[in-house]
Amino acid sequence: MNEKSATARGLIHDVRRRFEDAGLADADQDSRILVMELLGLSHTDLVLRGDRAVSDENLSRVEQAVLRRLAREPVYRILGSREFYGLELKLSSGTLEPRPDTEVLVDAVLPYLRNTIARQGRAEIVDLGTGTGAIALALIADCSDARAVGVDISEDALKTAAVNAAALGLGARFATRVGPWFAQTPESFDIIVSNPPYIRTEVMADLEPEVANHDPAAALDGGPDGLDAYRAIAKDASAHLKPEGIVGLEIGYDQHDEVKQVFEQAGFFLVEARRDHGGRDRVLIFSAKRD
């Protein structure tokens, strides 16, 4: 680090330049997030104290993080956690890193969850492929009369989800089950949600290193046409959905028609579709009962 980098503001400038020189996308954002998080600075702190000297210990911590980012490790993997729907969630090697687009699924499902609670006083949710627990925890954090079961084939992911639930004070209303889809969940639910693997197998080799080398392949690979998980969920969902319940799914931007067809063939009806922040198809809501 050069002398200019001895302050937080100078350090951000230096890190940004190194990221830009390496051709990393979002160099400005990543440099700010890394430096500010590692130094424990808010945006206000940066304005008021950005010219103060950074200790040698903190310079070393930032340098280690920069080298990891230059090796194409994602920023939030380096930091070990990421915010989702206002909740700070720990990450692990067994979890998909939650993305902002998945918050659209939470937005879409919440009105149905609130209506269910208004109608019957409580609600039961299952989150298939829960990972960090992001979707389920965001839903029950908003609705104190809701409980959720997080299902995953990864025991590591479920341990991480349980840690997140406990840290957020939601452990009493969140349970975990290890296994594929509904295999370990004999009961029925008011809400079934999932952000399943939906990338076509042939595309996996073309993913950016940040994704390919750090998100678990099992959370990404949706089979030859990207629809394997949707078929598995659709096949058994009706047996696990209460009469007034809904199924909320994240989908790939080009999968609206295909996923709709899979669920219609299983006896479901599309009741709502939503686009993500980039204007692309991202969420489908199904009911087993036509309104």
C-alpha positions, 0 to 999 in steps of 0.5 A, spaced: 500 500 500 502 506 498 502 513 502 495 515 499 492 508 502 494 510 509 487 513 510 480 509 509 478 514 503 485 513 500 485 506 501 478 505 497 481 509 491 487 504 491 483 498 491 478 500 486 484 502 481 487 495 483 480 492 481 479 496 475 486 494 472 484 487 473 478 488 469 473 486 475 466 488 474 463 493 480 470 495 482 468 501 485 462 498 489 466 492 491 472 496 493 467 501 498 464 495 501 470 491 502 474 497 505 468 500 509 466 493 512 473 491 514 474 497 517 467 498 521 465 504 517 459 507 515 457 512 510 457 517 515 464 515 518 467 515 511 465 522 510 467 524 517 473 520 519 475 518 512 482 522 512 484 518 519 490 514 518 489 506 518 492 502 522 498 497 520 493 491 522 487 493 518 491 495 512 494 487 512 486 485 513 484 489 507 490 487 503 488 479 504 481 481 502 483 484 496 488 478 494 482 474 495 477 478 491 483 479 485 483 471 485 475 472 483 472 470 490 466 474 491 466 480 496 460 477 501 464 470 501 470 474 503 466 478 508 462 471 510 455 474 510 450 478 506 444 482 507 438 479 505 431 483 506 434 487 511 437 480 515 444 479 516 445 472 513 452 468 514 454 464 508 458 457 508 461 453 502 454 449 502 450 455 501 448 459 495 449 467 496 442 470 496 441 475 491 437 481 491 433 478 485 430 473 490 427 479 494 422 479 489 420 472 491 419 475 498 415 481 496 410 477 492 409 471 497 408 476 503 401 478 501 399 471 501 402 469 507 399 475 511 392 474 508 393 466 510 394 469 517 389 474 517 384 468 515 386 463 520 391 466 525 397 462 523 401 459 517 406 454 516 411 455 510 416 450 507 422 453 503 425 447 499 433 448 498 433 453 503 440 454 503 442 460 508 434 460 510 434 467 506 427 466 504 424 462 509 427 467 515 425 473 511 418 471 511 417 469 518 421 475 520 415 479 517 410 475 520 410 473 527 405 468 527 408 464 521 413 458 522 417 455 517 421 448 515 427 449 511 429 443 507 436 442 503 440 436 501 446 439 504 447 438 512 452 444 512 447 449 509 442 447 514 447 448 519 448 455 517 441 456 516 439 454 523 445 459 525 442 464 522 435 463 525 438 463 532 442 469 531 436 473 528 431 470 534 427 466 529 430 459 532 423 457 535 419 458 529 424 455 524 426 448 523 430 444 518 430 437 514 435 434 510 433 431 504 431 432 497 424 436 496 418 433 500 422 427 502 422 428 509 416 433 510 410 429 510 405 434 513 402 440 509 403 447 508 400 454 507 406 456 503 411 452 499 417 457 496 423 455 493 429 458 489 431 451 486 437 450 481 435 452 474 441 453 470 442 448 464 447 444 465 451 446 458 451 453 461 455 451 467 461 451 464 460 458 462 459 461 469 463 467 472 469 464 477 465 468 482 459 463 481 462 457 478 468 456 484 464 459 490 456 457 489 455 450 490 453 446 484 447 443 486 444 449 488 445 451 480 445 446 476 437 444 474 439 439 469 439 439 461 433 444 460 434 447 467 427 444 469 429 438 473 427 441 480 421 444 478 418 438 475 420 434 482 417 440 486 410 440 481 410 432 482 409 432 489 407 439 491 399 438 491 400 433 496 403 438 501 399 444 500 393 446 504 387 447 500 388 455 500 395 455 499 400 457 494 407 455 491 412 461 490 418 460 485 424 464 483 425 462 475 430 463 470 429 470 466 427 465 460 423 460 463 416 463 464 412 459 459 416 452 461 415 453 468 408 455 467 407 449 463 410 444 468 405 446 473 399 447 469 400 439 467 401 438 475 394 441 476 396 448 478 394 455 476 398 461 475 395 466 479 401 472 479 408 473 475 413 478 477 419 481 474 426 482 477 429 489 478 432 489 471 425 488 468 426 480 467 421 474 469 423 472 475 417 470 480 411 465 479 406 464 484 401 458 483 395 455 486 392 449 486 385 452 486 382 457 480 380 463 483 
